[in-house]
Amino acid sequence: MKIIRFFTIFFCLGVCSLPIASQVELNDKDDVIQKKSESSLPSKIVVGYQKNLPAVFFIESFAPTLAYLRKVFPKTTFSSQELTAQELLEAAKRGSVHLFFSDSGTFNTVQHSSSNYQLGTVVAPRVKNPNEALGVAVIVRNNSPVRRLKDLKGKKIASESSEIFHPWMVFLSMMKKEGISTEEFAKGSLFTFSGYPDPLSLLQTGAVDAAVVSTCVLEELEENGTLPTGRFRVLQPQNHKNFPCKVTSELFPDTVFAASHALDPSSVKALSVALLTMPATRAKYSWGLANDFLVADEVLRQLEIGHYSYLREINWKVFWEKYSFGVTILLLGVIGFVLHFLRVRKLVEIRTAHLKFALTQKGKSETEAREARERLSAMERAGIVADMSSLVVHELRQPLSAVVSYSGGLEMYLRKTQKGDLTSYELSQKIVLNAQKVSDIVERVRYYAKTGRVQRNDVLLKEILERAAKTFRHTTTASGITLLEAWKEDASLKELTFFVDPLEIELAIVNLLRNGAQAMQSEHIRQKVLVLSASDHKDFISVSVRDFGSPLSDKEIERLSKPVKSFKREGLGLGLTLVHRIMEAHAGHISFSRASDGRGLVATLIFQRKGVSNVKPIS
């Protein structure tokens, strides 16, 4: 295998040393370069080339380039040396080589250790971008069960050499990214060293499971008929625009031709101009310039070789280089945990204070609610007693009138017939007197119920509205209901007084609020809002309660003005009867109307001012 490689290199060196006439004839441009740079270059230049570069490089780039330089600079002697990557690195540092050819990985390492200048990068015929000129293709048989790079674990691999950056070291870096140890492939792989059988031949015979080769090798062999089409496939191909071949890895620059610090700037300039103006070879290989070696640098970092070999050492610098991301994430996590702990602790303190305050407020609210319920119960009992009194008075009036009449008649009869019987006469007088007394009491209650004369005072409207709202909010009916006190928006109402019995008016307003809340208990009603408002008119004062319950028909609204007794908890019977009685006792009235937007009902209490009568109901 090594004999074939040696023959290739020997052939190339022999071609380079042929007379100028047998190589490339100089054109006018080359003649100008030659004249301008005859005195620029030193008389002897040593050219180093990296060991194990591919054979196609020596045939298509190395030999034509040296031949061309010898023609352009005939007064300069160009000699060549084969060096390993490490020897090339040391020679570039010392300046013992003036020019050198190396792969992009080795050039990257040399760049970090000494001052060097890139003269050019090999550009293959199919390549359009020197930065993306080369890659690695991992090839398997078409019927192979291997579908991903991870599937290569434990498989036998073939490649050209284990000592070169491309393609083997690039392949190892890909496997390391997949989490597979590179030592496994180093032990169980076959290397052909540019000999026969080559990696693809070993793959074709089944000696190995996969072949690691340069990009476009498979396509070229299939085009010239060396390999049958469709028998092999590239594993996990990447999508690279403007690249003609299938590739498994990222793309990077091809072989680099560089100058060391041993050459002065004028010589470097002359060589750069000559190299970049060199005509393409018959196979269309040429020289270009690459300025992106990040992919090659990442391969070296992954494998911890070249200028990243220090990562294999154990020290704080290396530790930070390797694990800086993880350590940063850990520190941020710790800081975040501490901040979260402090935040949670502060929130617990705030929530605890809020809870204590809420419990205190809850106790106060429960006390207020209990008092309000007791007060409301007393108000309702008073209203019921008033209605029951009216009923009893109405039923007792006629029997008592009959008793009075009969006792009077009995007295007159005894006076005429039993003049000497004083006892019977006195008894009849007592019966008449007591019957009249009972009749007077009943008549007084009846008169109160009939005339509605109550003990009234001048009170602030806002006080009654506030007490009514507060009492309603402490009832179970108010659960889930929002009460808006729209009357507070009118500043003129805060000092407004009217002549009423405050207890009964409060009872009337609370009953209307409860009726409105019960009208919105249905689940399909989303806007459960009550609006308590008031208005100061010229002749009267109005208090309104508006709900957003289901719309009522005209007939249903009319029936509200004539309430009947109802034993349903949510009905409008007894409560609405009390409201009517209270308003009548205050020379006022209640009216009902549909809301302007068609949703819900508006109940309005009308109170006439002092000295005003015949106030018409609001429609």
C-alpha positions in Angstrom: 0.0 0.0 0.0 2.7 2.4 1.0 4.6 1.5 -2.3 1.7 2.9 -4.4 1.7 6.1 -2.4 5.4 6.5 -2.7 5.2 5.9 -6.4 2.6 8.7 -6.7 4.7 11.2 -4.8 7.8 10.2 -6.7 6.0 10.7 -10.0 4.8 14.1 -8.9 8.2 15.2 -7.8 9.7 14.0 -11.0 7.2 16.0 -13.0 7.9 19.1 -11.0 11.6 18.8 -11.9 11.1 18.5 -15.6 12.4 21.4 -17.8 10.2 24.4 -18.1 9.3 23.7 -21.8 7.6 20.4 -21.0 5.2 22.0 -18.5 3.1 25.1 -18.9 4.0 27.8 -21.3 4.0 31.3 -19.8 1.4 33.8 -21.1 1.9 37.5 -21.1 0.5 37.9 -17.6 2.9 35.3 -16.2 5.8 37.1 -18.0 4.9 40.4 -16.3 4.8 38.7 -12.9 8.1 37.1 -13.6 9.8 40.5 -14.4 8.3 42.2 -11.4 9.3 39.6 -8.9 12.7 38.4 -10.2 14.4 40.2 -7.3 11.7 39.6 -4.7 12.2 35.9 -3.8 15.2 34.4 -2.1 17.4 32.1 -4.2 16.3 29.0 -2.3 12.9 28.2 -0.9 12.0 25.0 1.0 8.5 23.7 0.5 7.1 21.4 3.2 4.1 19.1 2.5 2.1 17.2 5.1 2.4 13.5 5.1 -0.7 11.4 4.2 -2.4 14.0 2.0 -4.6 12.4 -0.6 -3.0 11.2 -3.9 -5.3 13.4 -6.0 -3.7 16.4 -4.3 -0.2 15.5 -5.5 -1.4 14.8 -9.0 -3.7 17.8 -9.5 -2.4 20.5 -7.2 1.1 19.8 -5.7 3.0 18.9 -8.9 1.4 21.6 -11.2 1.8 24.3 -8.6 5.5 23.7 -8.0 6.1 23.4 -11.8 4.3 26.7 -12.3 6.3 28.5 -9.5 9.6 27.3 -11.0 8.6 28.8 -14.3 7.4 32.1 -12.9 10.5 32.3 -10.6 13.3 30.7 -12.6 16.1 32.2 -10.4 14.6 30.5 -7.3 15.2 26.9 -6.4 12.2 25.1 -4.9 12.9 22.0 -2.8 10.3 19.9 -1.0 10.2 17.9 2.2 7.6 15.5 3.5 6.7 16.1 7.1 4.3 14.8 9.7 1.7 17.2 11.1 3.9 17.7 14.3 7.1 18.1 12.3 5.4 20.6 10.0 4.2 22.6 13.1 7.7 22.8 14.5 9.3 23.6 11.1 6.8 26.5 10.7 7.7 27.8 14.2 11.4 27.7 13.5 11.1 29.0 10.0 13.0 26.1 8.5 10.4 25.8 5.7 9.3 28.8 3.7 6.2 27.4 2.2 4.0 24.4 3.2 1.0 22.4 2.1 -1.4 21.1 4.9 -5.0 20.2 5.5 -7.2 22.8 7.0 -7.0 21.3 10.5 -3.2 21.3 10.6 -3.1 24.8 9.1 -5.5 26.0 11.9 -3.1 24.6 14.5 -0.1 26.2 12.9 -1.9 29.5 12.7 -2.4 29.5 16.5 1.3 28.7 17.2 3.2 30.9 14.8 2.7 33.7 12.3 1.7 32.3 8.9 -0.1 33.6 5.8 -2.5 31.7 3.6 -1.5 31.9 0.0 -4.4 29.9 -1.3 -6.8 27.0 -0.9 -7.4 24.1 -3.3 -10.6 24.5 -5.2 -11.9 21.3 -6.8 -13.7 21.3 -10.2 -17.2 21.0 -8.6 -16.7 23.4 -5.8 -18.1 27.0 -5.9 -17.2 28.2 -2.4 -13.6 27.7 -1.0 -15.0 27.8 2.5 -17.2 24.8 1.7 -14.9 22.7 -0.4 -14.6 19.4 1.4 -16.4 17.1 3.7 -16.8 13.5 4.9 -19.2 10.9 3.4 -20.0 7.9 5.5 -21.1 5.2 3.0 -22.9 2.0 3.7 -24.4 -0.7 1.5 -27.9 0.1 0.2 -29.4 -2.9 2.1 -27.5 -2.2 5.3 -29.6 -1.9 8.5 -27.5 1.1 9.5 -29.6 4.3 9.2 -28.0 6.8 11.5 -24.5 7.5 12.8 -25.4 6.1 16.2 -26.0 2.7 14.5 -22.3 2.5 13.7 -21.5 1.7 17.3 -19.8 -1.7 17.3 -19.5 -1.8 13.5 -16.3 -2.3 11.4 -15.2 0.9 9.6 -12.7 1.4 6.7 -10.9 4.6 5.9 -7.6 5.7 4.3 -5.5 6.6 7.4 -6.0 7.2 11.1 -3.3 10.0 11.2 -4.9 12.6 8.9 -7.4 15.3 9.7 -9.7 14.5 6.8 -11.7 12.3 6.6 -10.9 10.2 9.7 -10.6 12.9 12.4 -13.6 14.7 11.1 -15.5 11.4 11.4 -14.3 10.8 15.0 -15.5 14.3 16.0 -19.0 13.5 14.5 -19.2 10.3 16.5 -18.1 12.1 19.7 -21.0 14.5 19.2 -23.2 11.5 19.0 -21.9 10.4 22.4 -19.9 7.4 21.1 -16.3 6.9 22.3 -13.7 7.4 19.6 -11.5 4.7 21.1 -14.0 2.0 19.8 -13.4 3.0 16.2 -9.7 3.4 16.6 -9.3 -0.2 17.6 -11.7 -2.0 15.3 -11.2 -0.1 12.0 -9.3 -0.9 8.8 -7.0 1.7 7.2 -5.8 1.3 3.5 -3.2 4.1 3.5 -4.1 5.0 -0.2 -3.5 1.3 -1.2 -5.7 -1.4 -2.6 -8.2 -2.6 -1.7 -9.5 0.9 -0.9 -12.3 1.5 1.7 -15.1 1.3 -0.9 -13.8 -2.0 -2.3 -13.7 -3.4 1.3 -17.3 -2.2 1.7 -18.4 -3.8 -1.6 -16.9 -7.2 -0.6 -18.6 -7.0 2.8 -15.3 -6.9 4.8 -16.5 -3.8 6.6 -19.9 -2.3 7.5 -19.1 1.3 6.4 -16.5 3.3 4.6 -15.4 6.8 5.6 -14.2 8.7 2.5 -14.0 12.2 1.1 -16.9 13.9 -0.5 -17.6 13.2 -4.2 -15.5 10.0 -4.2 -18.6 7.8 -4.5 -20.2 10.0 -7.2 -17.0 10.0 -9.3 -16.6 6.2 -9.1 -20.2 5.7 -10.1 -19.9 8.1 -13.0 -16.8 6.4 -14.5 -18.4 2.9 -14.0 -15.9 1.7 -11.4 -18.8 1.1 -8.9 -22.4 0.1 -9.9 -25.0 2.9 -9.4 -27.5 2.4 -6.5 -25.5 -0.2 -4.5 -24.3 2.3 -1.9 -25.8 5.2 -0.1 -24.5 8.1 2.0 -25.5 7.9 5.7 -27.5 10.7 7.2 -26.8 13.2 4.3 -26.8 16.9 5.1 -28.5 19.7 3.1 -25.7 21.9 1.7 -26.7 24.4 -1.0 -24.5 24.7 -4.1 -22.6 21.5 -3.2 -22.8 18.9 -5.9 -22.2 15.7 -3.8 -23.9 14.1 -0.8 -22.1 14.7 2.5 -22.5 13.5 6.1 -20.4 16.2 7.8 -20.2 19.9 7.8 -18.1 21.4 4.9 -14.7 23.1 5.4 -11.8 24.3 3.3 -9.6 21.9 1.3 -5.8 21.7 1.4 -4.1 25.0 2.2 -0.9 26.5 0.7 0.7 28.9 3.2 3.9 30.9 3.8 5.7 30.9 7.1 7.3 33.9 8.8 10.7 33.0 7.2 9.6 34.9 4.0 9.5 38.7 3.9 6.3 40.5 2.9 7.4 41.3 -0.6 8.1 37.6 -1.3 4.7 36.6 0.1 3.0 39.2 -2.1 4.8 37.9 -5.2 3.9 34.3 -4.4 0.3 35.2 -3.7 -0.1 37.0 -7.0 1.5 34.1 -8.9 -0.6 31.5 -7.1 -4.0 33.2 -7.5 -3.3 34.0 -11.2 -2.2 30.4 -12.0 -4.3 28.8 -14.7 -6.5 25.9 -13.7 -5.1 22.4 -14.4 -6.5 20.1 -17.1 -8.8 18.5 -14.5 -10.0 22.1 -13.6 -8.3 22.3 -10.2 -7.4 25.8 -9.1 -6.5 28.0 -6.2 -8.8 30.3 -4.2 -8.9 31.9 -0.8 -10.8 30.6 2.2 -11.6 32.8 5.3 -13.8 30.5 7.4 -12.0 27.7 9.3 -14.5 27.4 12.2 -15.7 23.9 11.2 -12.1 22.6 11.2 -11.4 24.4 14.5 -14.5 22.8 16.1 -13.2 19.3 15.0 -9.9 20.0 16.8 -11.7 21.2 19.9 -14.0 18.2 20.0 -11.1 15.8 19.8 -8.9 17.9 22.0 -5.9 17.8 19.6 -3.8 20.4 17.9 -3.9 23.8 19.7 -6.7 22.3 21.9 -4.5 19.5 23.3 -4.2 21.5 26.6 -7.9 20.4 27.2 -6.6 17.0 28.1 -4.7 18.4 31.0 -6.3 18.8 34.5 -6.3 22.4 35.7 -8.8 25.2 36.4 -8.4 26.7 33.0 -9.1 23.4 31.2 -12.0 22.7 33.6 -13.5 26.1 32.8 -12.9 25.6 29.0 -14.7 22.2 29.2 -17.5 22.9 31.6 -18.0 26.6 31.5 -21.5 26.3 30.1 -22.5 23.7 32.6 -21.0 25.6 35.5 -22.7 28.8 34.4 -26.0 27.0 34.2 -25.4 25.6 37.7 -24.5 28.9 39.2 -27.5 30.6 37.5 -29.7 27.7 38.9 -28.3 28.2 42.4 -28.8 32.0 42.2 -32.3 31.4 40.8 -33.1 29.0 43.6 -31.9 31.5 46.3 -33.9 34.3 44.7 -36.9 32.0 44.4 -36.6 31.0 48.1 -36.4 34.6 49.2 -39.3 35.5 47.0 -41.4 32.6 48.3 -40.5 33.5 51.9 -41.6 37.1 51.3 -44.8 36.0 49.6 -45.6 33.7 52.5 -45.1 36.7 54.9 -47.4 38.9 52.7 -50.0 36.2 52.3 -49.9 35.4 56.0 -50.5 39.1 56.8 -53.3 39.2 54.2 -54.8 36.0 55.7 -54.8 37.5 59.2 -56.4 40.6 57.9 -59.0 38.6 56.0 -59.8 36.6 59.1 -60.3 39.8 61.1 -62.4 41.2 58.4 -64.4 38.0 58.1 -65.1 38.1 61.8 -66.3 41.7 61.5 -68.4 40.9 58.4 -70.0 37.9 60.2 -70.9 40.1 63.1 -72.3 42.8 60.8 -74.2 40.1 58.8 -75.7 38.6 61.9 -76.8 42.0 63.1 -78.2 42.8 59.7 -80.1 39.5 59.5 -81.5 40.1 63.0 -82.5 43.7 62.0 -84.0 42.5 58.7 -85.9 39.8 60.5 -87.3 42.3 62.9 -88.3 44.6 60.0 -90.0 41.7 58.2 -91.8 40.6 61.3 -93.0 44.2 61.9 -94.3 44.3 58.3 -96.0 40.9 58.7 -97.5 42.0 62.0 -98.8 45.1 60.4 -100.5 43.2 57.6 -101.9 40.6 60.0 -103.2 43.5 62.2 -105.1 44.9 59.2 -106.5 41.5 58.5 -107.6 40.9 62.1 -109.1 44.4 62.3 -111.0 43.9 59.1 -112.4 40.6 60.3 -113.3 41.8 63.9 -114.9 45.1 62.9 -118.4 43.7 62.1 -118.7 41.2 65.0 -117.6 44.0 67.4 -120.1 46.4 65.9 -122.8 43.8 66.4 -121.8 43.3 70.0 -121.9 47.1 70.6 -125.3 47.3 69.0 -126.8 44.4 70.9 -125.3 45.6 74.3 -126.8 49.0 73.6 -130.2 47.5 72.8 -130.0 45.4 76.0 -129.3 48.5 78.1 -132.3 50.3 76.7 -134.5 47.3 77.2 -133.5 46.8 80.9 -133.9 50.5 81.5 -137.5 50.4 80.5 -138.6 47.0 81.8 -136.3 46.5 84.9 -136.3 49.9 86.5 -135.9 48.4 90.0 -133.2 45.9 89.0 -130.1 48.0 89.4 -127.7 45.1 89.2 -128.9 44.1 85.7 -128.8 47.7 84.6 -125.2 48.2 85.8 -124.1 45.0 84.2 -125.5 46.0 80.8 -123.8 49.4 81.1 -120.5 47.7 81.7 -121.0 45.4 78.8 -121.7 48.4 76.5 -118.7 50.3 77.8 -116.2 47.5 77.3 -117.6 46.6 73.9 -117.2 50.2 72.8 -113.7 50.3 74.1 -112.7 47.2 72.1 -114.4 48.7 69.1 -112.5 51.9 69.5 -109.1 50.0 69.7 -110.0 48.0 66.5 -111.1 51.1 64.7 -107.9 52.9 65.6 -105.8 50.1 64.1 -108.1 50.0 61.1 -107.8 53.7 60.7 -103.9 53.4 60.8 -104.0 50.6 58.2 -106.4 52.6 56.1 -104.9 56.0 56.2 -101.3 55.0 56.4 -100.5 57.7 58.9 -97.1 56.9 60.4 -94.6 58.7 62.5 -92.3 60.4 60.0 -89.2 62.5 60.2 -86.8 64.5 58.0 -83.9 62.0 57.2 -81.0 62.0 54.8 -81.7 60.0 51.7 -78.1 58.7 51.5 -78.3 57.2 55.0 -81.4 55.1 54.1 -79.8 54.0 50.8 -76.5 53.1 52.5 -78.3 51.1 55.2 -80.4 49.3 52.7 -77.4 48.4 50.5 -75.5 47.2 53.6 -78.4 45.1 54.8 -78.9 43.5 51.4 -75.2 42.6 51.0 -75.4 40.6 54.3 -78.3 38.5 53.0 -77.8 35.1 51.4 -79.7 36.3 48.3 -76.8 38.7 47.6 -74.3 35.8 47.0 -72.9 36.1 43.5 -74.6 39.5 42.9 -72.8 42.8 42.2 -74.6 45.8 43.6 -73.7 49.1 41.9 -74.7 52.2 43.9 -75.1 54.6 41.0 -76.7 57.3 43.3 -73.3 58.1 44.7 -72.3 59.6 41.4 -74.7 62.5 42.0 -73.2 64.8 44.6 -76.5 66.7 45.1 -78.1 63.6 46.7 -75.6 63.5 49.6 -77.4 66.3 51.5 -81.0 65.6 50.2 -83.6 64.9 52.9 -87.2 63.6 52.7 -90.0 63.1 55.2 -90.4 59.4 55.8 -90.3 56.6 58.3 -86.7 55.4 57.8 -87.2 51.9 59.0 -90.1 51.2 56.7 -88.4 52.8 53.6 -85.3 50.7 54.3 -87.5 47.6 54.4 -89.1 48.5 51.0 -85.8 49.1 49.3 -84.3 45.8 50.7 -87.3 43.9 49.4 -86.9 45.3 45.9 -83.2 44.4 46.0 -83.9 40.8 47.0 -86.6 40.5 44.4 -84.1 41.7 41.7 -81.4 39.3 42.9 -83.9 36.3 42.8 -84.8 37.3 39.2 -81.1 36.7 38.2 -80.6 33.3 39.8 -80.8 31.4 36.5 -77.4 30.0 35.3 -77.8 31.4 31.7 -77.7 35.0 33.0 -74.0 36.0 33.0 -74.3 39.7 34.1 -75.7 39.4 37.6 -75.7 43.1 38.5 -78.1 45.3 40.5 -78.1 49.0 40.1 -79.4 51.2 43.0 -80.1 54.8 41.8 -82.0 57.9 43.0 -83.1 61.1 41.5 -84.2 64.5 42.8 -87.1 65.9 40.7 -89.0 69.1 41.1 -92.0 67.7 42.9 -90.9 64.3 44.0 -87.9 62.0 44.9 -87.4 58.6 43.2 -85.4 55.6 44.2 -84.9 52.9 41.5 -83.7 49.3 41.6 -82.7 47.8 38.2 -81.8 44.1 37.5 -80.6 42.2 34.5 -82.9 39.3 34.7 -84.9 37.7 31.9 -87.2 40.1 30.0 -90.9 40.3 31.2 -93.9 40.7 29.0 -96.3 43.6 29.4 -98.8 41.4 31.1 -96.3 40.2 33.7 -95.3 43.8 34.4 -98.9 44.7 34.9 -99.4 41.9 37.3 -96.6 43.2 39.5 -98.8 46.3 40.3 -101.4 43.9 41.8 -99.3 41.5 43.9 -100.9 38.4 45.5 -99.7 36.3 48.4 -97.1 33.8 47.6 -95.6 31.1 49.7 -92.6 30.5 47.4 -89.3 31.7 48.8 -88.4 33.5 45.6 -91.9 34.8 44.8 -93.1 38.4 44.7 -96.2 37.9 47.0 -95.6 39.0 50.6 -92.5 41.1 50.1 -94.1 43.1 47.3 -97.3 43.5 49.3 -95.3 45.1 52.1 -93.7 47.5 49.7 -97.1 48.6 48.4 -98.4 49.1 51.9 -95.4 51.1 53.0 -95.5 53.4 49.9 -99.2 53.9 50.4 -98.7 54.8 54.1 -96.1 57.4 52.9 -98.5 58.9 50.2 -96.2 57.5 47.6 -96.4 54.7 45.1 -94.3 52.1 43.2 -94.0 51.6 39.5 -92.5 48.9 37.2 -91.0 49.3 33.7 -88.8 47.4 31.3 -85.2 48.6 31.1 -84.3 50.8 28.1 -82.0 48.1 26.6 -84.7 45.4 27.0 -82.8 43.5 29.6 -84.3 43.2 33.1 -86.7 45.3 35.1 -86.7 48.7 36.8 -88.7 49.1 40.0 -89.2 52.8 41.1 -90.4 54.2 44.5 -92.0 57.6 44.2 -92.0 60.0 47.3 -93.8 63.3 47.1 -92.3 66.4 48.7 -93.9 68.3 51.5 -96.8 70.4 50.3 -97.1 68.6 47.0 -99.9 66.2 46.1 -101.3 64.3 43.2 -97.9 63.1 41.9 -98.5 61.0 38.8 -96.8 57.6 38.6 -93.7 57.3 36.4 -94.2 55.1 33.4 
